[in-house]
Amino acid sequence: MSTETAPATEPKVSPVEAMKESSNFLRGRILAELADPALDHLSDEAKNIIKFHGSYQQEDRDARKKRDKPGVGKAYMFMIRLKLPGGVLTPHQYLEMDRLCGQYANGTLRFTTRQSIQFHGILKGDFKTIIGGINDALVSTLGACGDVNRNVVACPAPLKDPARKQMQELALAVAAHLAPRAGGHAYHEMWVNGEKQAAPAGPKDAEPIYGPTYLPRKFKVGFALPDDNCTDILAQCLGFLCVRGADGQPVGYNLYAGGGQGQTNSKPDTYPLLAQPVCFVHPEEVVAASEAIIKLFRDHGNRADRKRARLKYVMKDWGLEKFREVFARDYLKTPFRPVVDAPITGLDLHLGWQSQGDGKWFLGLSVENGRVKDEGNFRLRAGLREIVTRVGCSVRVSTQQDVLLCDIATADRPTVDSLLSEYGIPRPEGLSQVQKWSMACPATPTCPLAITESERSMPAVVDQLEPILSELGLEQEPISVRMTGCPNGCARPYQSEVGLVGRGGTKYTLYIGGDSYGRRMNVELQDSVPIEQIAPKLKPIFAAFRDERMPGELFGDYCERVGLEKLKALAGAK
């Protein structure tokens, strides 16, 4: 018998890992394929690498019905997403984004659930021009998608509050520090100045944080306050919850890790999870702690199965104590401190007219499902353009898909109010609570992952819920309803009080009992519910909530208290 030891086999990795490693730091063949008139779409390799540059190749799924005609193939197009830390744009930048969407995209802007803006319907021949125009306005798309740190979110309210000011500053600092280095050189070479960059000295030195294959999958960072969790930090891979001192000054942050929304129907070992409290860090340690968590994920994330390649599964598989131990021992370069007591207690949508505290005002406007468009008498895109042009206000996007018009002088408030009326833009106080608290992802016709409608179906669901809630006297209740066209959960449906997740056709998995403030996951009430049955199934639960609620009890808290079996009985759920 031979005593020789068999050679160790290399662990299996996803094919995407090889694509990243051979891409020459995110260059690949993107430019060549975009310039080739014989190609109507990108190769699989270029399609994966272009994500790091802030874009997804998509198709117009509404055009599929024409494919049975000879010579008609897929209608390929691109989505481009901004990298917009904290959701902040100057007046000039917003107006440029509006111009570009009209000239090169489908004539609409899409505010995202991560404080960014997406352009849809971009043709292959216009790609380089529009991404160059975005950068000319000093806005970037680098890292808005791909296996790197995505957009860093923070409270968008421009209040003269030292904690919010610091969170915005740290969001910018973390975003800059975690941006790809060599990939950034490639990005500027390809889209900004066209000048070839010197070859990196070596793969590890070129990307000192990420390495040559970047992260196993995407990574998301958010900042929030205990009394205003408007960014849903427990849904983030890495969340920083600001802790104030007795004088209101920020003294540090509770660091949370391991949140994430997505799951896959065919894989029971995938599921949404809330971030767990890891440690407490001082403000000056936030950037270093972010890098440390990124490196832990880089080294220990699953590179074989992209369905389980998120940081949340490292946390779940290890458990919190092992995660803390490995993080403190191998990655954290500052003293390890336990979290301090600072529970999440609220969430502000930041809608309506509000004083900034500096003599100026901001106006928060609810944007249904984040879509900025002109349609009939409702001319949101034209109205926002006119307001920004006339009063010179800056613009901030919220993680609720809404917009804040900021730095408005008192003398300009009547002008803004008049323009809202002229362009048919509803004021937040005239909208129902369920509409203001609703969110939906784009889904069809653009997203290739969607298996049902979402953005285009959500308004009808809201229209069905509004009279029911009004009849029951619950129209003032802040009940969060979120819909996605697939289980990936981009609109964070697994935390909402009512979650609707596409199952196929016009059917949805109905979830219930989450928390308006993002502190709790909901549970499945019934699978494969036809869209027209959603409101009727919820009505008896709403009625029971009205009759049985405790003083001040929120709808999700009531659902948690009475339990799933009672809720199923009320809804007639199978």
C-alpha positions in Angstrom: 0.0 0.0 0.0 1.3 3.4 -1.0 2.0 5.8 1.9 2.1 8.8 -0.4 -0.3 11.6 0.5 -2.7 12.5 -2.3 -2.2 16.1 -3.5 -4.7 18.6 -2.0 -7.3 19.6 -4.5 -8.1 23.2 -5.0 -11.5 24.2 -3.6 -14.2 24.6 -6.3 -15.1 28.2 -7.0 -17.8 29.9 -9.0 -17.0 30.6 -12.7 -17.5 34.3 -11.9 -14.3 34.2 -9.7 -12.2 33.3 -12.8 -13.9 36.1 -14.8 -12.9 38.6 -12.1 -9.3 37.4 -11.9 -8.8 37.5 -15.6 -10.4 40.8 -16.2 -7.2 42.9 -15.8 -8.7 44.7 -12.9 -12.2 45.1 -14.2 -11.3 46.0 -17.8 -12.1 42.8 -19.6 -13.3 43.2 -23.1 -16.1 45.7 -22.2 -15.0 48.5 -24.5 -14.3 46.2 -27.5 -17.7 44.5 -27.2 -19.5 47.8 -26.8 -17.8 49.2 -29.9 -18.4 46.1 -32.0 -21.4 46.8 -34.3 -21.9 43.0 -35.0 -22.8 42.4 -31.3 -26.2 43.4 -30.0 -25.3 42.3 -26.4 -22.3 41.6 -24.2 -20.7 38.2 -23.5 -21.2 36.5 -20.2 -17.8 37.6 -19.0 -18.2 41.3 -20.0 -21.8 41.2 -18.6 -20.4 40.2 -15.2 -17.5 42.7 -15.2 -19.5 45.7 -16.3 -21.5 45.4 -13.0 -18.5 46.8 -11.2 -18.8 49.9 -13.4 -22.4 50.4 -12.1 -24.4 48.7 -14.9 -26.5 45.6 -15.6 -27.3 44.4 -19.1 -31.0 43.9 -19.3 -33.7 43.4 -21.9 -37.1 44.9 -22.6 -39.3 42.0 -21.5 -42.4 43.7 -22.8 -41.0 43.2 -26.3 -40.9 39.4 -26.0 -44.3 39.1 -27.5 -42.9 40.3 -30.8 -40.2 37.6 -30.9 -42.3 35.1 -32.9 -41.9 37.4 -35.9 -39.0 36.5 -38.2 -35.8 38.2 -37.4 -36.9 39.7 -34.1 -34.6 38.8 -31.2 -34.2 40.1 -27.6 -34.3 43.9 -27.1 -31.1 44.3 -25.2 -30.5 47.5 -23.2 -28.6 48.6 -20.0 -29.4 50.0 -16.6 -26.8 52.4 -15.1 -26.8 53.1 -11.3 -25.1 56.0 -9.6 -22.7 55.6 -6.7 -24.2 58.3 -4.5 -23.1 58.1 -0.8 -25.8 59.5 1.4 -28.0 60.2 -1.6 -26.7 63.8 -2.0 -26.7 65.8 -5.3 -26.0 69.5 -6.0 -28.6 71.4 -8.1 -26.3 71.2 -11.1 -25.8 67.4 -10.7 -29.5 66.7 -10.4 -30.3 68.8 -13.5 -27.6 66.9 -15.4 -29.0 63.5 -14.4 -32.4 64.8 -15.6 -31.0 65.8 -18.9 -29.1 62.6 -19.4 -32.2 60.4 -18.7 -34.1 62.4 -21.3 -31.4 62.2 -23.9 -30.0 58.7 -23.5 -32.4 56.7 -21.2 -36.1 56.0 -21.3 -37.1 59.5 -20.1 -37.5 58.6 -16.4 -35.3 58.5 -13.3 -35.6 55.8 -10.7 -34.9 56.6 -7.0 -33.6 53.4 -5.4 -34.0 51.8 -2.0 -30.3 52.6 -1.4 -30.4 56.3 -2.0 -29.2 56.1 -5.5 -30.6 56.9 -9.0 -30.9 54.4 -11.9 -31.2 55.1 -15.6 -33.2 52.5 -17.6 -33.5 51.7 -21.3 -29.9 52.7 -22.3 -28.9 51.4 -25.8 -25.5 49.9 -26.4 -24.4 52.6 -28.6 -25.2 55.3 -26.0 -23.6 53.6 -23.1 -20.1 55.3 -23.1 -21.7 58.7 -23.8 -24.1 58.6 -20.9 -21.6 57.2 -18.4 -19.1 59.9 -19.5 -21.8 62.6 -19.0 -22.4 61.3 -15.5 -18.8 61.6 -14.6 -18.6 65.1 -16.2 -21.1 66.1 -13.5 -18.6 64.8 -10.9 -20.8 61.8 -10.1 -19.5 58.3 -10.4 -21.0 54.8 -11.0 -17.9 52.8 -10.0 -18.9 50.1 -7.5 -22.7 50.9 -7.6 -23.0 47.2 -8.6 -20.6 44.2 -8.5 -18.8 42.3 -5.8 -17.5 45.3 -3.9 -18.9 47.7 -1.4 -22.1 49.2 -2.9 -23.6 52.6 -2.1 -23.2 53.7 1.5 -26.5 54.9 2.9 -27.0 57.5 5.7 -29.9 59.6 6.9 -30.6 62.2 4.2 -32.2 64.8 6.4 -30.1 68.0 6.1 -30.8 68.9 9.8 -28.1 70.8 11.6 -27.6 67.9 13.9 -24.0 66.9 14.8 -24.9 63.2 14.6 -26.4 63.4 11.1 -23.6 65.6 9.9 -21.0 63.2 11.1 -22.9 60.2 9.6 -22.9 61.9 6.2 -19.2 62.6 6.5 -18.4 59.1 7.5 -20.6 57.7 4.7 -18.4 59.6 2.2 -15.2 58.5 4.0 -16.1 54.8 4.0 -17.2 55.0 0.4 -14.0 56.5 -0.7 -11.8 54.2 1.4 -13.6 51.0 0.1 -13.6 52.0 -3.6 -11.6 49.7 -5.8 -8.1 51.0 -6.4 -6.9 49.3 -9.6 -10.5 49.0 -10.7 -10.8 52.7 -10.2 -7.9 53.3 -12.5 -9.6 51.1 -15.1 -12.8 52.9 -14.6 -11.3 56.3 -15.3 -9.3 55.0 -18.2 -12.4 53.5 -19.8 -15.0 56.2 -19.2 -13.4 59.5 -18.0 -10.1 60.4 -19.6 -9.3 57.6 -21.9 -5.6 57.5 -20.8 -4.0 54.1 -20.2 -2.9 53.6 -16.6 0.4 52.1 -15.7 0.2 48.3 -15.1 -0.1 47.5 -11.4 3.0 46.1 -9.6 1.2 43.0 -8.5 -2.3 41.7 -7.9 -2.4 42.1 -4.2 -0.8 45.5 -4.2 -3.1 46.7 -6.9 -6.2 46.0 -4.7 -4.9 46.2 -1.2 -8.3 45.7 0.4 -10.1 43.5 -2.1 -7.4 41.4 -3.7 -7.5 40.2 -7.4 -10.9 38.6 -7.2 -12.6 41.3 -5.1 -15.4 40.1 -2.7 -17.4 36.8 -2.9 -20.5 39.0 -3.6 -21.9 42.4 -3.0 -21.5 44.3 0.3 -23.7 47.0 1.8 -23.0 49.6 4.5 -25.5 51.9 6.3 -25.6 54.5 9.1 -28.6 55.3 11.3 -29.8 56.7 14.6 -31.6 54.7 17.3 -34.6 57.1 17.1 -34.5 57.3 13.3 -33.6 54.0 11.5 -34.6 55.4 8.2 -31.9 53.4 6.4 -32.8 50.0 7.8 -29.3 49.2 9.1 -30.3 45.7 10.2 -30.8 44.9 6.5 -27.2 45.8 5.8 -24.1 43.7 5.7 -22.5 46.3 7.9 -24.5 48.8 9.9 -23.3 51.6 12.2 -25.9 52.8 14.8 -24.9 56.2 16.1 -24.8 56.6 19.9 -25.2 60.1 21.3 -24.0 61.5 24.6 -26.1 63.4 27.1 -25.2 66.6 25.1 -26.5 65.2 21.9 -23.0 64.8 20.4 -22.1 61.5 18.7 -19.8 59.5 20.9 -19.5 56.3 18.8 -21.3 53.6 16.9 -22.6 50.1 17.7 -21.3 48.0 14.8 -23.8 45.5 13.4 -22.9 42.9 10.8 -24.6 40.1 8.8 -27.8 41.5 7.5 -29.3 40.8 4.1 -32.6 40.3 2.4 -32.2 37.9 -0.5 -33.2 34.2 -0.7 -33.7 31.6 -3.5 -36.9 29.6 -3.7 -35.1 26.4 -4.8 -32.5 26.6 -2.0 -33.9 26.2 1.5 -30.4 27.1 3.0 -30.9 30.7 1.8 -32.9 33.2 3.8 -33.1 36.8 4.9 -31.4 37.7 8.1 -31.0 40.7 10.4 -27.6 42.1 11.3 -26.2 41.2 14.7 -24.5 43.5 17.2 -20.8 43.0 17.1 -19.0 45.7 19.0 -18.7 49.5 19.7 -16.3 51.7 17.9 -15.4 55.4 18.2 -16.1 57.7 15.3 -12.4 57.8 14.3 -12.4 54.0 14.1 -15.3 53.6 11.7 -13.3 53.5 8.5 -10.8 51.0 9.8 -13.6 48.8 11.2 -15.3 48.9 7.8 -12.1 47.7 6.1 -11.7 45.0 8.8 -15.2 43.6 8.2 -14.7 43.7 4.4 -11.4 41.7 4.8 -13.1 39.1 7.0 -15.8 38.7 4.3 -13.1 38.6 1.5 -11.3 35.8 3.3 -14.2 33.7 4.6 -17.1 34.3 2.3 -18.4 31.5 0.1 -16.7 31.7 -3.4 -18.2 28.4 -4.6 -22.0 29.1 -4.3 -23.0 32.6 -5.2 -26.5 31.9 -3.6 -24.7 31.6 -0.2 -21.9 34.1 -0.8 -23.1 36.9 1.4 -21.6 38.0 4.8 -24.9 37.0 6.5 -24.1 33.3 5.9 -20.7 33.7 7.5 -22.4 35.1 10.6 -25.2 32.5 10.5 -22.8 29.5 10.0 -20.3 30.7 12.6 -22.6 32.2 15.2 -22.2 35.6 16.8 -19.5 34.6 19.3 -17.2 33.0 16.8 -17.7 36.0 14.4 -16.7 38.4 17.2 -13.7 36.2 18.1 -12.3 36.0 14.6 -13.0 39.6 13.9 -11.3 40.9 17.0 -8.4 38.5 16.8 -7.5 38.7 13.1 -8.9 41.9 11.6 -9.8 44.6 14.1 -6.8 46.8 14.8 -8.4 48.8 17.5 -9.6 47.7 21.0 -12.6 45.5 21.0 -15.5 47.0 23.1 -18.9 45.5 23.7 -21.9 47.2 22.3 -23.7 49.8 24.4 -27.4 49.9 25.2 -29.0 51.9 22.3 -32.2 50.2 21.1 -33.8 51.2 17.8 -37.0 53.1 18.7 -38.2 54.9 15.6 -38.1 55.8 11.9 -38.7 59.1 10.2 -39.8 59.3 6.5 -38.7 63.0 6.5 -41.7 64.1 4.4 -43.3 67.6 4.2 -41.8 71.0 5.0 -39.3 70.9 7.8 -36.8 73.5 9.2 -33.2 72.6 8.7 -32.1 74.6 11.7 -30.1 77.1 9.8 -32.8 79.4 8.6 -33.5 77.3 5.5 -36.0 74.6 4.8 -36.2 71.2 3.2 -39.3 69.6 1.6 -39.7 65.8 1.5 -41.8 64.5 -1.3 -43.2 61.0 -1.5 -42.3 59.4 -4.8 -44.5 56.3 -5.6 -42.1 53.4 -6.0 -39.2 55.9 -6.8 -40.2 56.5 -10.4 -39.7 60.1 -11.6 -41.8 60.5 -14.7 -44.3 62.7 -16.5 -47.6 61.1 -17.2 -50.7 63.0 -18.0 -51.3 65.8 -15.5 -48.8 64.3 -13.1 -45.5 65.7 -14.2 -43.1 64.9 -11.5 -39.9 64.9 -13.6 -40.7 68.3 -15.2 -41.8 69.7 -11.9 -38.7 68.7 -10.0 -36.6 70.1 -12.8 -38.4 73.4 -12.6 -38.2 73.6 -8.9 -34.4 72.9 -8.8 -33.9 75.4 -11.6 -35.9 78.2 -10.1 -34.9 78.0 -6.4 -31.5 76.3 -6.8 -32.2 73.7 -4.1 -29.9 70.7 -3.6 -31.4 67.2 -3.8 -31.2 64.2 -1.5 -32.6 60.7 -2.1 -33.9 58.6 0.8 -33.8 54.8 1.2 -37.6 54.9 1.1 -37.4 55.9 -2.6 -38.4 59.5 -1.8 -36.7 62.9 -2.5 -35.8 65.8 -0.2 -35.4 69.2 -1.8 -33.0 71.0 0.5 -31.6 74.4 1.4 -34.7 76.3 0.4 -35.0 79.9 1.6 -38.2 81.0 3.4 -38.9 83.4 0.6 -38.9 80.6 -2.0 -41.4 78.4 -0.2 -44.5 80.0 -2.0 -42.8 79.4 -5.3 -42.2 75.8 -4.6 -45.8 75.3 -3.4 -47.1 76.9 -6.5 -45.0 74.7 -8.7 -46.2 71.6 -7.0 -49.8 72.6 -7.9 -48.8 73.6 -11.4 -47.2 70.2 -12.1 -49.7 68.0 -10.3 -47.3 66.8 -7.7 -49.2 65.7 -4.6 -48.1 67.0 -1.2 -47.3 64.3 1.4 -50.1 65.4 3.7 -52.6 64.6 1.0 -51.4 61.0 0.6 -52.5 57.9 2.6 -50.1 56.5 5.1 -50.1 53.1 3.3 -48.9 54.8 0.1 -46.2 56.8 1.9 -45.0 53.6 3.7 -45.0 51.5 0.5 -42.0 50.4 -1.6 -41.5 48.3 -4.7 -38.6 47.2 -6.9 -38.6 47.8 -10.7 -39.2 44.1 -11.6 -40.5 43.6 -15.1 -40.0 44.8 -17.8 -36.4 45.6 -17.1 -35.0 43.3 -14.3 -34.0 39.9 -15.7 -34.5 38.3 -12.3 -38.1 39.3 -11.9 -40.8 36.5 -12.1 -43.7 38.9 -11.4 -44.6 42.5 -11.7 -43.8 44.8 -8.8 -43.5 48.5 -9.5 -46.4 48.4 -12.0 -48.6 46.3 -9.7 -48.0 48.0 -6.4 -50.2 51.0 -7.0 -53.2 48.8 -7.6 -52.5 46.9 -4.3 -52.3 50.3 -2.5 -55.6 51.4 -4.2 -57.3 48.2 -2.8 -55.9 48.7 0.7 -56.7 52.4 1.1 -60.5 52.0 1.3 -60.3 49.0 3.6 -58.1 50.9 6.0 -60.3 54.0 5.8 -63.4 51.9 6.5 -61.8 50.4 9.6 -60.6 53.8 10.8 -56.9 52.8 10.3 -56.0 55.3 7.6 -53.5 57.1 9.9 -51.7 53.9 10.8 -48.1 53.7 9.4 -48.3 50.2 8.0 -45.4 49.4 5.8 -46.1 47.4 2.6 -43.3 46.3 0.4 -43.3 44.3 -2.9 -40.6 42.7 -5.0 -40.9 40.8 -8.2 -38.6 38.0 -7.0 -37.2 36.6 -3.7 -34.0 38.7 -3.9 -35.8 41.3 -1.8 -34.4 44.6 -3.2 -37.2 46.6 -1.6 -36.6 44.9 1.8 -40.0 43.1 1.9 -38.9 40.6 4.6 -38.8 43.3 7.3 -42.1 45.1 6.4 -45.4 44.6 8.2 -46.8 43.3 5.0 -44.4 41.8 2.5 -45.3 40.7 -1.0 -42.7 38.6 -2.9 -43.2 37.5 -6.5 -43.9 33.8 -6.9 -44.8 33.6 -10.6 -47.5 34.9 -12.9 -49.7 37.2 -10.8 -49.1 35.3 -7.6 -47.2 36.4 -4.5 -45.9 35.0 -1.3 -47.6 37.0 1.5 -45.6 37.8 4.6 -46.8 39.5 7.7 -45.7 40.8 11.1 -42.4 42.7 10.5 -41.7 46.0 12.0 -42.1 49.6 10.7 -38.8 50.4 12.3 -36.8 47.6 10.8 -36.2 45.6 14.0 -37.9 42.3 13.2 -38.4 39.8 10.3 -41.9 39.0 9.2 -43.2 35.4 8.6 -44.9 33.7 5.7 -48.7 33.9 5.9 -49.5 32.2 2.7 -47.7 31.2 -0.5 -48.9 31.8 -4.1 -51.6 34.3 -3.3 -53.3 35.8 -6.5 -52.8 39.6 -6.4 -56.5 40.3 -6.3 -56.8 38.3 -3.1 -54.1 40.1 -1.1 -56.4 42.9 0.2 -59.3 40.6 1.0 -57.0 38.3 3.0 -55.6 41.2 4.9 -58.9 42.9 5.7 -60.0 40.5 8.6 -56.5 40.9 10.1 -56.7 44.7 10.0 -60.2 44.5 11.6 -58.9 42.3 14.4 -56.0 44.7 14.9 -58.4 47.6 15.3 -60.5 45.7 17.8 -57.8 43.9 19.8 -54.7 46.2 19.8 -53.0 47.4 22.9 -52.6 51.1 23.5 -50.1 52.5 21.0 -49.5 49.1 19.5 -48.3 49.0 15.9 -49.7 46.6 13.3 -46.6 44.5 13.1 -46.3 44.3 16.9 -49.9 43.1 17.1 -49.2 40.4 14.5 -46.2 39.2 16.5 -48.2 39.2 19.7 -51.2 37.2 18.6 -49.1 34.6 16.6 -49.1 33.1 13.1 -51.8 30.5 13.7 -54.4 33.1 14.6 -53.4 35.3 11.6 -53.7 32.4 9.2 -57.2 31.6 10.6 -58.3 35.2 10.2 -57.0 35.3 6.6 -58.3 31.8 5.7 -54.7 31.0 4.7 -54.0 27.4 3.6 
